Amino acid sequence: MKIAVMGAGGIGCYLGGRLAQSGHEVTLICRGAHLAAIRERGLIMRGKNGDVPVRSIKATDGPATVGTVDVILQCVKFYDLAATSRQMLPMVGADTLVVPVQNGVTAHEEIGAIVGHRHVVGGLVFLSSFVIAPGVVELKSPVDQLIFGEIDGTLSPRVRAFRDAGVAAGYTATASGKILADLWSKFVMLTGTGAVSCLSRQPVGKLCEDDGLRALMEQGIREAVAVAAAKGIALPAEIVESSVAFNRSVKYGTRISMLEDLEAGKPLELDWASGYLVREGRRLGVPVPFHEMAYACLKPFAAGTVRR
């Protein structure tokens, strides 16, 4: 397959690197020192077996130079999604598949409005990987799962083909027949956890052990579940309990990505998290008082406090 990774940070580099190692033609879209390092020596995949260079991988800061591809992994943050989706239009051919991996439930709609909805599936990841130096990516989590699927639930040939490519590449690729429920299952956990984490400036472990913070986290999750129900998204009855259990299972000091962005003065994906629940709650008549409060308190930091 010919594959492009739009926004080749930690997640995009890990998935792209794996796919390139297994023989696919992969181009990373990135910039700056990261781009220069990959062009010079390839992408370095750091793991328990040391540093493994992937010299066959390509990199560019110009999507228009790549040509049409079979698959685009869209890996940027939500606030860059619209602009980068327009930039990737020259790579979209008649049969191109676009797989988003953002932490939210609207990426497929936003990308589809630009490139055409028929090209886009739903997607999410359960993996933590970081660019630890220009051109060097390291997996930090024990899992490396990419879940994706057609919005209508069909297991189409293109979804099965990209799943098989991922399995052969060595990461956990899952073709889903209920991708909207999968997206919301992750979303309700992240929005409830992320809002409390950012407001309290505490890692996930502290949220789980402190009675007051845990109660707020559970309230945030329940409000998100109520919005999902109003939208006709069926989630497991035990979703609140399983979300808290998952948070208990991660390392005590794990910091939600939005908290890391907040502390670094970077822009936040707040409008696609608590902000989205506030807007949908008002539209659907579902009360979300915790997320109303969280959105109001965090909104002054949404644009970031450090110039990009």
C-alpha positions in Angstrom: 0.0 0.0 0.0 1.0 3.6 -0.5 0.3 5.3 2.8 0.7 8.9 4.1 0.8 10.1 7.7 -0.6 13.6 8.1 0.9 15.1 11.3 3.7 12.6 12.0 4.1 13.0 15.8 4.4 10.2 18.3 1.3 8.2 17.1 1.8 8.8 13.4 5.5 8.0 13.4 4.9 4.8 15.4 2.2 3.5 13.1 3.9 4.7 10.0 7.2 3.3 11.0 5.7 -0.1 11.7 3.9 -0.1 8.3 7.2 0.9 6.5 9.1 -1.8 8.3 6.6 -4.4 6.8 7.2 -3.2 3.3 4.6 -0.5 2.6 5.5 2.8 0.9 5.0 5.3 3.7 5.5 9.1 3.6 5.4 11.1 6.9 4.2 14.7 6.6 6.1 16.7 9.2 8.4 19.7 9.5 11.4 21.3 11.1 14.2 19.4 12.8 12.0 16.3 12.9 11.7 16.3 9.1 15.4 17.0 8.6 16.5 14.1 10.9 14.2 11.6 9.1 15.5 12.7 5.7 19.1 12.4 6.9 19.0 9.0 8.6 15.4 7.6 8.4 13.1 7.2 11.3 14.5 5.7 14.5 12.1 3.3 16.3 13.3 3.0 19.9 12.2 -0.1 21.9 13.4 -2.8 24.2 15.7 -4.1 21.5 17.4 -0.7 21.1 17.2 1.7 18.3 16.1 0.4 14.9 16.4 2.7 11.9 13.6 2.6 9.2 15.5 4.1 6.3 12.9 3.2 3.7 10.4 5.7 5.0 9.9 9.0 3.3 9.2 12.4 4.8 8.1 15.8 3.4 6.5 19.0 4.5 4.6 19.3 1.2 1.6 17.0 0.9 1.0 18.1 -2.6 4.3 16.5 -3.7 3.3 13.0 -2.5 0.7 12.1 -5.1 -2.5 10.1 -4.5 -2.2 7.4 -1.9 -4.3 4.4 -0.8 -4.5 5.4 2.9 -4.1 8.6 4.9 -3.6 8.4 8.6 -4.8 11.8 9.9 -3.0 12.3 13.2 -3.0 16.0 14.0 -4.8 17.7 16.9 -8.4 18.8 16.4 -7.5 22.5 16.2 -5.3 21.8 13.1 -7.7 19.3 11.6 -9.5 21.5 9.1 -6.4 23.2 7.7 -4.4 20.0 7.3 -7.4 18.2 5.8 -7.5 20.8 3.1 -3.7 20.5 2.6 -4.0 16.7 2.1 -6.6 17.0 -0.8 -3.9 16.4 -3.5 -3.3 13.0 -1.9 -6.9 12.0 -2.1 -7.7 9.8 -5.1 -10.9 8.1 -6.1 -10.4 5.2 -3.7 -8.3 6.8 -0.9 -9.2 5.8 2.7 -8.8 8.4 5.4 -8.4 7.1 9.0 -8.5 9.7 11.8 -7.1 9.0 15.2 -8.2 12.1 17.2 -9.5 11.9 20.8 -13.0 12.9 20.0 -16.2 11.9 18.2 -16.4 14.4 15.3 -13.2 14.0 13.3 -14.8 11.8 10.6 -17.5 14.4 10.1 -15.1 17.4 10.0 -12.7 15.6 7.6 -15.5 14.3 5.5 -16.9 17.8 5.0 -13.6 18.6 3.3 -12.4 15.5 1.4 -15.8 13.8 0.9 -17.6 11.6 3.5 -17.2 8.4 1.5 -13.4 8.5 2.0 -13.5 8.7 5.8 -14.0 6.0 8.4 -14.0 6.4 12.2 -10.8 5.7 14.1 -9.2 5.8 17.5 -6.0 4.6 19.2 -5.1 3.1 22.5 -1.3 3.7 22.4 1.1 6.2 23.9 4.1 7.0 21.8 6.3 10.1 21.7 8.9 11.8 19.5 11.6 11.9 22.1 14.2 13.6 19.8 14.1 14.7 16.1 13.5 11.6 14.1 13.2 9.2 17.1 9.9 7.7 18.2 9.4 5.5 21.3 6.3 3.5 22.4 5.6 4.2 26.0 2.5 2.1 26.6 2.1 -1.7 26.8 -0.7 -1.6 24.1 -0.5 -0.3 20.6 -4.1 -0.7 19.2 -5.6 1.1 16.2 -9.4 0.6 16.0 -11.3 1.8 12.9 -14.4 1.1 10.9 -17.0 2.3 8.5 -19.5 4.6 10.1 -22.4 2.4 8.9 -20.9 -0.6 10.6 -20.1 -2.7 7.5 -16.7 -4.5 7.4 -15.8 -3.3 4.0 -13.0 -4.7 1.9 -10.9 -1.6 2.4 -11.2 -1.7 6.1 -10.3 -5.4 6.2 -7.3 -4.8 3.9 -5.9 -2.0 6.1 -6.6 -4.1 9.2 -4.6 -7.0 7.7 -1.8 -4.6 6.8 -1.6 -3.4 10.4 -1.6 -7.0 11.8 1.2 -7.9 9.5 3.1 -4.7 10.6 3.0 -5.9 14.2 0.6 -3.5 15.9 -2.9 -4.4 17.1 -5.2 -3.4 14.2 -8.9 -3.9 14.9 -11.7 -3.6 12.3 -14.8 -2.5 14.1 -18.5 -3.0 13.2 -19.6 -0.5 15.9 -17.1 2.3 15.5 -19.4 5.1 16.8 -19.9 3.2 20.1 -16.1 2.6 20.2 -15.4 6.3 19.7 -17.9 7.3 22.4 -16.7 4.7 24.9 -13.2 6.2 24.8 -14.6 9.8 24.6 -16.8 9.6 27.8 -13.8 8.4 29.8 -11.4 10.9 28.4 -13.7 13.9 28.7 -14.6 13.1 32.3 -11.0 12.3 33.3 -9.4 15.1 31.3 -11.5 17.9 32.6 -10.9 17.0 36.3 -7.3 16.4 35.6 -6.8 19.8 34.0 -8.9 21.6 36.7 -7.0 20.0 39.6 -3.6 19.7 37.8 -3.4 16.1 39.0 -2.4 12.8 37.4 -4.8 10.0 36.8 -3.8 8.1 39.9 -4.7 11.0 42.2 -8.1 11.3 40.6 -8.8 7.7 41.4 -7.6 7.7 45.0 -9.1 11.0 46.1 -12.9 10.6 46.9 -13.8 14.2 45.8 -11.9 14.1 42.6 -13.1 10.6 41.8 -16.7 11.7 42.3 -16.2 14.6 39.9 -14.6 12.3 37.3 -17.6 10.0 37.6 -20.0 12.9 37.2 -18.2 14.0 34.1 -18.3 10.6 32.6 -22.1 10.2 33.4 -22.9 13.5 31.8 -21.1 12.4 28.6 -22.9 9.1 28.7 -26.2 11.0 28.9 -25.4 13.0 25.8 -24.5 9.8 24.0 -27.8 8.2 24.9 -29.7 11.3 23.6 -27.8 10.9 20.3 -28.8 7.2 20.1 -25.4 5.9 20.9 -25.7 2.7 22.9 -22.9 2.3 25.5 -22.3 -0.6 27.9 -24.4 -0.3 31.1 -21.2 -0.5 33.2 -19.3 2.2 31.2 -18.7 4.5 34.2 -17.3 1.6 36.3 -15.2 0.3 33.5 -13.8 3.7 32.7 -12.8 4.2 36.4 -11.3 0.7 36.4 -9.2 1.5 33.3 -7.9 4.6 35.0 -6.9 2.6 38.0 -5.0 0.2 35.8 -2.6 2.8 34.3 0.5 4.1 36.1 -0.3 6.4 39.0 1.6 9.3 37.5 0.0 9.1 34.0 -0.9 12.6 32.9 -3.8 13.2 30.4 -2.5 14.7 27.1 -4.7 17.8 27.6 -3.1 18.4 31.0 0.4 18.1 29.4 -0.7 20.6 26.8 -2.1 22.9 29.4 1.1 22.8 31.5 3.2 23.4 28.4 1.1 26.4 27.4 0.0 24.7 24.2 -3.5 25.0 22.7 -6.1 22.7 24.1 -8.7 20.4 22.3 -11.2 21.7 24.8 -13.8 22.7 22.2 -13.9 19.1 21.0 -14.2 17.7 24.6 -16.2 19.5 27.3 -17.1 22.3 24.8 -18.6 19.8 22.5 -20.7 18.2 25.3 -21.9 21.7 26.4 -23.1 22.5 22.9 -24.7 19.1 22.3 -26.2 19.1 25.8 -27.9 22.4 25.1 -29.1 21.3 21.7 -30.5 18.0 23.0 -31.8 19.3 26.3 -29.4 17.2 28.4 -28.0 18.9 31.5 -24.1 18.8 31.8 -23.4 21.1 34.8 -19.9 19.7 35.4 -18.8 20.2 31.8 -20.4 23.6 31.8 -18.2 24.6 34.7 -15.1 22.9 33.4 -15.5 24.5 30.0 -15.9 28.0 31.5 -12.9 27.6 33.8 -10.5 26.1 31.1 -11.7 28.2 28.1 -9.2 31.1 28.9 -6.4 28.6 28.3 -7.9 27.0 25.2 -5.8 29.0 22.7 -2.6 28.3 24.6 -0.4 30.7 26.5 2.8 30.1 24.5 3.2 31.2 20.9 3.4 28.4 18.5 
